[in-house]
Amino acid sequence: METEDGVLVIRRIFVHHRLVAPEDVRNTVEEVHRTYPMHCPLYRTLHRCIEFKISYQLVAAAEAAAPAGT
């Protein structure tokens, strides 16, 4: 957030998806990640006035089930 005339203003939104899925769906995940923004009502409404950074992380199911710190 930034301040403009003493008012907080949102300039950037960072979206990070953490997906638990097998590695063999990576191509599908990449395709969805690439086309997702223009199918998202919030993005379509705001992308001309707010900068969006959208990323994802593909996590193997076994890794996701492991206790934190292992």
N, C-alpha and C positions, 0 to 999 in steps of 0.2 A: 504494500500500500504506500501511497504517497500522499502528501498534503498539498492541497490547492486552495489558496485563500483561507487557510485554517480548517479546511474540511478534508477528511480522509477520502481518497479516491482510489478505486481499484484500477490498476493499470495492467496487471498480469495475473493469469491464473495458471497454476501448474497442476496437471492431472497425471497421476501415475497409477496404472492398473497393475495389480499383482495377480497373475493368472496361474492357477494350479492345474496343470494339464501335462499329458505326455509330450515328449519332444517331437513325435511324428505329426503333431498338429501345428507346428510352427508356421508353415506356409499359410494355413488358414488364418492363424492369429495375425500374421503380418498383413494379410489382405483386409481383414476386418479393421485392424488398427489404421490402415491407410484410408479406408473409406468411411470409417465411423464418424469423424467430425461433421461432415456435411449431412449426416442423418440424425444428428443430435440437435434437438430444438434449442437448447441453451447455447451451443456453439453457433448455430445459424443466426441466432438473435444478436449475439454479442461480438462475434469475431472481427467485425469491422472497427470496433472501438476499444477492444481489450485484446492484448496479446495472449495467446494460448500456447502452452508447451504441453504436449501430450506424449506420454511415454508408456512403455509396458515392460514387465519383467515376467518371463515364463519360468515357472518353478515346477520341478518334478514333484509328483505326489509324495514320494518317499521323503524328499527334502522338506516339504511343507509339514509332514507329520512328525518330524524329528523335534525333540524339545529344543527350545532356544538355547544357544550357546554350545551346541554340539557340532 
